[in-house]
């Protein structure tokens, strides 16, 4: 089901498909405003309900990747919308021949954030910390194995509300999302990437349109950031080579300074007791190969076995 979320942009308005959550519509509106600013082309938001929005199952049980994407892609392929905005970490790594990522705008904060009254180190033993991400749980258990990690889902307001009500002592969310909806003042701690590697592509958005729409691909390209695209390509190559979805305990972060691409990735046992973590650096033009090679080296050190041990 689709339905306009904004005023009609008039003749020639591009229809931008978005999930209906506050976070999704906020980031989509930011993209729409920036595209109009740079090209003069009006953009109208179109709300799409995805399977990930309506199911009550935890994302780890669903395999995570793609549950927020497939409905938007269906609308795109059938022509109901012109392009879609996704959180890049939600995109499956396997390409879809019908669509293309026409632009990846400059990335926002990649870090994970703890929302609660105190930092992680100051929480009482046994405190309940909510997160729907096995990757976060595995890395949090490395830092504080004495806490009780509770699987949760729902939008940011719902998750933060569990802290306000006292049901949980803290929740962990992506810093970029909290900043986009103006809730970053509630962050008690930003985790350094050395302590908690983010999900591949975290903090970045992907603008997807039909593969054959050359004019629109060119138009959306004004929003593409080369260094962000290079970095996330390397991170997602790690994920693809490990054959892991976004529900797997895989963290990766790459940074392109224009000369060298630095990439670090980790796979952590779900109980937090063991991990494989490796880093590499190379030419940004070889970002995909760099990611694949790093993941292959991680597999040789047992990364695949650690992922296979994860239990729900």
ABEGO torsion letter per residue (X at the ends): XBBBABBBAEBGBBBBBBBABAAAAAAAAAAAAAAAAAAGBBBBBBBBBBAAAABABBAAAAGGBGAAAAAAAAAAAAGABABBBBBAAABBABBBAABBBABBBBBBBABBBBBEABBAAABBBGBBBBBABAAAAAAAAAABAABBBBBBBEBAAAAAAAAAAGABABBBBBAAAAAAAGAAAABABBBBAAABBBBBGBGBBBBBBBAABAAAAAAAAAABBAAAAAAAAAAAAAAAAAGBBAABBBBBBBBBAGABBBBBBBBBBAAGABBBBBBBBBBAAAAAAAAAAAAAAAAAAGAAAAAAABBX
